Amino acid sequence: KMGENTLSPFVYWAQTDSTVTLRIELRNVQAPNVNLQEQNLIFSAVGHGAQGEKKYGFNLRLFRTIDPEKSRYRILDRYVELSLTKAQVEFWPRLIEDTKKPAWLKIDFDKWIHEEDLSDEARDIVDDYPGLYEQMQAEELGWPTKRESLKKVYLFLYNLWQFVGFIYVISVMSTRYLRDGPESMEGTYEAVGWMMHLCLMTQFLEVLHSLTGYTKGSVFEAIVQVGGRGIIFFCLIEGEERMQTKPVIFYLFLVWSLIELVRYPYYLLRVYDVELSFITWLRYTIWIPLYPLGFIFEGVVILRDIPYFDETGKYSVALPNKWNFAFHFPTLLRCYLLFFFFPAMYKMMNHMYHQRIKKLGPTSWKKKFA
């Protein structure tokens, strides 16, 4: 047992299915004593903690047993870090055996593994143990709070709006094509361009979702995906009326819509931790034919627009001017097609390929169709 004058430091813990990590918030640690037992963790040391330079310590009865021989600890300048190897591979619903958690013991949510951060071999707690992560957040933070409920409602409505918007686009395009055949392609932008405009405008919110932590995706990936599509639509299609009647607009809108008609239902279900295997499979498979087609059609739009912007000078800046700066937009488009088009396509395809492996496994295609 700890002495009467021993204080409790702040301890932050996280886990994977095989390890538990603890971060003990102590600086300038002196005379550390770390005793790792199969189901007990005893720690004491003199260091600078929340109440200054004092003696700190604790004795924890763990929820399950660990392997003391494989467990390690290290003393760093600002904290003490422990890595405990679990005796059995499993996620623990809590760190300690006692259901009453001490106030100084907290969950380190930043270290929990999420789907977007997985390595090829890692597993996602959200998928392996549905509801466990949210349950631990609720116990730690007092959720479900009104704010968390509103967040889920907002994300559900956002994804629903995008889903309905792209259903409208593809429904109108399909109806017109069935009625008029290839002649309908010329009027595609006129018929559904306004809805595509609204959907793509609201997609810029996805960058804010990543920035604010509403979703766990990469901010950079959101900027690249939403920004790239935005440049194609708002600058190259809406910015040049002669492009709006080209057949490639029909094919481009069709590919964009088919991708989103799978992506947003998947996100709709994930908001409330519901997963349908067929939707998940489609989400991580449909990109195989559609992403290359989308890149090709976007490339055609860029290529067809170059002579138009050469003629009009739109988005270009010519000398002389008060800034003494020149910019030729068609040259930028040519450089993108020559030097960045195929690397960008490879980067996106490679990213989606690894996401597919993480989610479905490398042999999932054979399993589905064997």
C-alpha positions, 0 to 999 in steps of 0.5 A: 500500500502507498504511504499516507503522504503519497499522492496520485499522479494523473495516469492516461491509458490506451490499448490495442488488442494485445497491449496496454500503454500508460502515461504517468504525468510526472517530470524529473522523476527520481527513485522510480519503483515499478513493480509489474505483476500478473494482475497488479501494477505498483508504481512510486516515484518522486517527481514533479506532478500536478501538486509540485515536487512530491512523492507520487504512487498508485497500486492498480488491480488490472482487469485481466492478467498481463505478461510481466516478462514481456512488459516494459517501462521507460522514464522520459523527461516529461512522463513515465511510459509503461507498455504492458503485454496482455496475457490474452489477445482481447480488448478490455472494457476497462483498465482495472478490475474495480468498476469504480474508477479513480478520478486521476485515471483517464483514457488517452483517446488520442492513442486509440486506433481508428480505421484511418490510422491502421497499419496493414496488420492492425485492427480497428476497435470500432469494427471488432467490438461495436459500441465498446469505444463509445461505451468507454467514452460515455463512462469517461466523459459522462456521455451520451451528452446532448452535444454528442447526440446532436453531432450524430444527428448532424452527420446523419443529416449531412450524409443523407442530404448528399445521398438524396442529392446524388440520387436526384442527379443520377435519376434525372440523367437516367430518365432523360437518357432513356427518353432521348438517348445520346441526344440527352447528353448535351443538356446534362448540365442544364438539367442537373448542374444546379443540384451538382453545384449544391452537392459539391458546395456542401462537400467543402464541409467535409474539410471542416469535419476533419479539422474539428474532429467530427470525422476521423479522416485526414484533413489533407485527403479531404482537401485534395478530394473535395478541392480537386473536384471543386476545381473541375466543376466550379472553374473548368465547367461552370467557368466555360459555357462551351464545355457544359454541353459536351458529352463528357459532362454526362459521363463525368457526372455519372461516375461522380454520382455512382461513387457517392451513391455508395460512399454516403450510405456507408457513412450514414450507417457508420454514424450509428455503428451499423455495418452491412457487409454488402455496402462495405464491400461496395464502398471498398470495391466500386472505386476499382472501375470508377476512379480511373474512369473519373480521372480520365473524364476529368482529364478530358475536361481539362484538355478540352478547356485549354484552347477555350481559356487560351482564347478568353484569358480567363483566370490568367494575369497578363503584364503589365500590372501593378503587382508585376506578376504574370500567370497563364492558366492554360499553362498550369493545366498543361503542366498538370496533365503532363507531370501530375495527372498520372502520379495523382491517379496512382496516389489515389488508387494506391491509397484506396487499394490499401484501405481496401486491404485493411477493411476487406483483406487481400483475399476478399475478392476471391472470397466473394466470388469463389 
